[in-house]
Amino acid sequence: MKLTAAQLKEFDHEGYVFLPSVFSRAEADMLNEEAHRIFAMQREEVWRESSGVVARTAFAAHTYSEPYRRLGRHPRLIGPVEQLVDGKVYMHQFKINAKAAFDGEIWQWHQDYGTWKADDEMPEPRAMNIAVFLDDVTAANGPLLFLPQSHKLGALDAGHDLQTTSYPLWTLDREMVTKLAKRGGCVAPTGPSGSVLMFHSCLVHASPPNISPFDRTVVYLSLCETSNHIRRFKRKEWIAHRDFTPIEPLPDDCLADLVRDRTTRQAAE
Amino acid sequence: MKLTAAQLKEFDHEGYVFLPSVFSRAEADMLNEEAHRIFAMQREEVWRESSGVVARTAFAAHTYSEPYRRLGRHPRLIGPVEQLVDGKVYMHQFKINAKAAFDGEIWQWHQDYGTWKADDEMPEPRAMNIAVFLDDVTAANGPLLFLPQSHKLGALDAGHDLQTTSYPLWTLDREMVTKLAKRGGCVAPTGPSGSVLMFHSCLVHASPPNISPFDRTVVYLSLCETSNHIRRFKRKEWIAHRDFTPIEPLPDDCLADLVRDRTTRQAAE
């Protein structure tokens, strides 16, 4: 899978590109089921919301889950990202954000590269985020909000927010967010389960609480051009990875195969 | 202005009808400007968010503001509502909800009729809500969420929530909300400033916090068929009105006239 010239131009101008239904419903459903199995695990990679009960995010699932190992090397994701950063990539961060029905809390306005620079000493924003929707994302269940065109400004001044949620984050102040939104607007890309959002590591984004009765599970792959790897190893290895080996994509049917294997096994049981 | 047969059928089936751009941008802008003048007033009808600073809701503005007096008798609102409740109506409640940029807090899942029955002894749900958008409402700025078809079930069991926000509300539990959403879905009608949402007093609704940098000001008119007037006067008169006189609509240009007057006056100054 390759992005078209129009998509590359859109990404350059707006800071993101939305690709509806990149994965089939069956592929997304299998990943979703696996996500909930992981959220139920008691392990240090699985963080809870402030309440301490419901999962907020699960790190590094590609290192301990076969479906996520395959997603992390999927050609429908790796191919386009190689185009966008113009080179081979390694996995800098991998997380599954739960944003659970009723309980999913806010993510404040931030740039991911802000954290990667401040905490991990990543030299340049030659890195990307990919959001893979594992539930339908609607206006109702806490969609990701973007400030288009904000990626053009590099790393912006941020403060370290240790209070709002269970997850520490370098966040932008209201004055800056308002200024950027007046210039480029504020959008909430929504779409069916299996859709993909690719966005620049400097794009300012946030997401509101999910007060709806529907979950909004989204996987985030953060991919970095290999020569731009992080220089500082302050955060846990399962938060900011240190394996800079270029990712070799698997065949396109790597997830579909797994869906078929599971269906066959379930039928035999 | 009259609703079509298709709109009446949609309202009956879904519990709401969305009417885009009922008011012009100029009419909506004038009302919006007036809303912010009111939010800045120190009077008992203007309630603040829990923080105590930013306005949450302003009651009864139709009794102390000329633009809102006119909106409360506007034929584009009163005509359709008379069709929907099959009779003349009086103003049961009138409020402007601020849902301010960054600070606007949640409204939990509830039916308005639940409160009107429990607190005000309104005999039947022969009453309606009209939401008039004074800002563009998008997925990003805390849109109203509906559970379609939930209006068919009458008043549902509710608990009195005095904790979550500054405004006491009879709210539904998660189990009920989930059950209703699985049956009829969960939608977030969005549209430009000047649009109107008419919804049944038994329709279950909520709205998330507004974390965006854009305000989301919405006026709510709650209109009740005159013979169905409330029987109990427990709440303040400016929250649950006691004037059951049937509303006589003004001419269609009543707000446009005021826009023109203001423009003329400003030009002369």
Interface residues (C-beta under 8 A of the other chain):
Chain A: A101 F102 I106 Q108 W109 T138 A139 A140 N141 G142 P143 L145 R174 V177 T178 A181 K182 C186 V187 A188 T190 A206 P208 P209 N210 I211 S212 P213 F214
Chain B: A101 F102 I106 Q108 W109 T138 A139 A140 N141 G142 P143 L145 R174 V177 T178 A181 K182 C186 V187 A188 T190 A206 P208 P209 N210 I211 S212 P213 F214
